[in-house]
Amino acid sequence: MPVSSAGGFDVGAVEAGLAGTRFAGCVRHFSSVGSTSTLALEAAQAGAAGGVWVADEQTAGRGRGGHQWHSAAGDGLYVSALVTPKLLLSEALLVPLATGLAAEAAVEEVTGLEIDIRWPNDLMLAEKKTGGILVESASDAVSGEEPRLRYAVIGVGINVNHEAFPTELAALATSLRIAGGRLYAREDLLAALLRRLDAELNGLDSGAKGLLERFAGASSWVRGKRVIVGEDGSYTGVTCGLDARGFLQVQGDDGRLHTVLSGGVRPEPERT
């Protein structure tokens, strides 16, 4: 796959760290795009089976639930990868969970910082968000068989070298620079992320055994966290593990065991 590049980002340095992975030779870099995931989705719909799109800036970046993503030019890592995992549609949640583990490991490898993962897709540092994951996919249906994933576009945004955030985000967001006290090379982080993601996806292709246990071990949100669920605060309770598909379970204050299929999970405000 041809490489597009612009100043300020060394695609060659990324590619040097990707030998032997599914992402080798696939990295395209842009100075500014609407959304890297839009580019990846367009490629998938045109028949592409893989690729990586990374930008210095996104003007229409999106997060889970249609939320906008603050994309400061040149400060963050904004990347989308097109992959074709061998999974049933019912196993689709394993992709963002595997991506979370890959991102956690990549950040620790490059910066030494320990990331927490807020189920299912937020990367947290000191209880503030430093990154997010959004997976968009399509499936194929065969008569009499369970649908299978045709492709998945994995979008990852990480606040890397942001020195500060707008007032409305400062209490909620942080960056690797703020947490670590220094600048980090986005190329190093992208190469590490793609290597780790390749390994996680290889594991999924041969079976998901152990993934949910590893995710639970990497996330303080999976067990024993008091949370409020849903954008409208539908219910509160305590998290109590993942089900067999990877969905979060919450023992609600209403006495019911809830399985969180959609909607945000956030800490319950302290009572005064």
N, C-alpha and C positions, 0 to 999 in steps of 0.2 A: 504494500500500500504506500502511495507517495506521501511525503512529509511536507506539510505547510509550516512555515516558521516565521516569526517576527522577532524584532529586537527585544532583548531583555530576558529571554528564556532559552536555555541551551538544550534543545531537543536531543542532540548527540549525547549529552551527559546522561540523560534519562535512558536512551536506547542502550547505552553501554552497560546498564545494570539489568537489562531485560533478556539477555541471551537465554535461550532455552524455555522461555515462557510463551504463552499464547499471544502475548502483547508485543513481542519483538517485531520491530519494523512497522508498527501500527500507530505511532503517536503523531497526531496532528496538532499543531499549536497555532493559536490565533491571539492577536492583541485584544480584540473586543468582539464579542458575539452576543446575540440575544440570549441564547441558552445552549450550552454544550449538549444537553440532553435532547433538545430539538434536532440538532445536527445528527446525533446518533440515531434517533428515531427515524429520521428521514432516510438515513443510510440503510437501516434495517428494513424499512418498508420497500426500499428499492432492491432488496435481495442480498445485502451485505451480511456476512456471518460474524464479523468482528471489527474492532477498531477502538481507538482512544482519541477523544477530543478534549483538549485542555485550553483554557483561555486565561489571559491576565485579568479580564473583566467580563462580567455578564451584565447586560442591561435589562434582561427579563428572566433572571434566575428564579427558580421556584423551589419551594420546599414542600413537605408533606402538608396536605390539606389546603394547597393553593397559596401558602404563605410565601411572601417575597423573601429573598436572601440578600443581605447587605454585602455587596461585592465591590470592595475598594480595589481600584485598579492596581495590579502588581503586588498587592499585599497578601492575597489569599490563593489557595489552590482550588480551582474550579474545574472539575474533570468529570467526564462521562465515558463509560466503557460499555461497548456492545458485546454481549457474550451469548452463548447458546448452551446453557447447562442442561444436562440430561435429567430433567425433573418432571414429575407430574405437576399439574396446575395446583393440586392440593398441597404440594410441597414448596410453593413459591415463596413463602415467608422465610425459608431457609437462606435465600439469597441475601436479603438485607442483614440478617443475623450474621452470616458469614462475612459480609462486608464490614460490619462493625468490628468483628474480631480482627480482620485484616488491618483496618485503620488503627485500632488500638495498638497492635503490635508494631505497625510502621512508625507511629508517633513515638513510641518508647524507643525503638531502634535509633531514630534520628535525633531525638531530643532528650531522651532519658526521662521524660514526663510520663506519669501514669494517668491514663485516660479512664474515666468511668463511662459506661454505655447506658443511657436511659432508653429502655425498651420503647420502640424497636429500632430507633434510627438516629438518636442524638448522641453526640460525643461531648462529654462534659469534663471540665477542669474546675476544681474548687467550686462545684455546684453552679457553674456558669457554662453556657453552651459555647463550644469552640468549633463545632462541626456538625454536619447533618448528612443524612443519606436518604436518597429517594430512588426507588426502583420502579420502573415502568416496564410492563411486559405484555406479550401477546401469546396466545395459545392456539394449538391445533386440535380440532375435535375429529375423532374417527368413530364411526358408528359402532356402538357396543363397547367402546373403550373409554377409560378416563382421559380427559384432555391432558395434553402435555405442553410444556412451555416451548414455544417456537424460538423466542429470544427474550432477553432481559437487557434493559438499558439501566446501568448502575450509575447514578449521579452522586458525586461526593463533593461537598464544599467544606473546606477547613480554613479557619482563620489562622493564618500563619504569622505574618509580620505586621499586623495591625498594631499601631501604637496607641490608638484610642478608638472609641466608638461614639456614634451620635448619642445625645443625652437620653433619648428614649430607649436605647439599647444597652447603655453602660452598666446597668444593674443586672442585666441578663446574659451578656455576652463577654467573652474574653478571647485571647489569642495565645498561640504558643509563645510569641515574643513577650507578651505581658507576663505569662506564667514562668517562662524560663529566663527572662532577663537578657535575651540576646536575639539577634536575627538568625534565621534558618534558611537554607537553600531550598526553594520549592522543588527544584529538580531532584534533590536527594529524597525528599519526602514522597514525590510522585513515584520514583523508581521503587522505593521500599513498599509503598502501597500496592503497586501493581504486582510486584513479586509475591507479596503476602496474599493478595487476592487470587492470583493464579493458583497458589498452593491450596487455599481454602476451596476454590471451585473444583480443583482436582479431587479433593476429598469428597465433595458432594457427588461428583460423577461416579464415585465408587461406593457411595453410601454415606448417610448422614450420621452414622453412629458416633456418639460422643460430642457432636456439635452443640447440642442444647445444654449439655452439662458444662462444657467449656464456656458457653455464653453466660450461663448462670453464675459461674465462678468469676467472670470478668465484670459483671454488672451488680452494683449494690441495689438496683431497682427490682430485681427478680424476686427477692424474698425479704420480708420483714420491713418493707418501706410503707409508711402511711402516705396514701396518694388520693388525689381527686381525679376522676376519670371523665373525659368528655369536655368539649369546649364550653359547654353550658353547665359544667359541674354536675353531671348526671347523678353520680354517687361517689361516696368515699369509702375507704377501707384499707386493708393491709395486703400487700402483694404476697402471694404464696406459691410461686413457681410458674413453670411453663407447662402447657399441655403437650401432647405428643406431636403436635404440628408446629409448636413454637409460639403459640399465643399465650399472652400473659393472663394469669389467673389472680383474681382479687377476692379476698374474703370481705364482703361488704359489711358495712355497719348495719345494713338492713337484714343481716342474717343469711343472705344468699351468697353462693359462690358464683362470681361473675367471670366469664371468659371475655377478655377485651379483644374484640375483633377489629375495631376501628376507633378513632378518637384519641385525643391526646391524653397522656398520663403525666401528671406533674405533682410536685409535693403538696400535701395539704397544708394550707397556711396554719401557723401556730395559733392556738386559741388563747385569747386573753381574758 
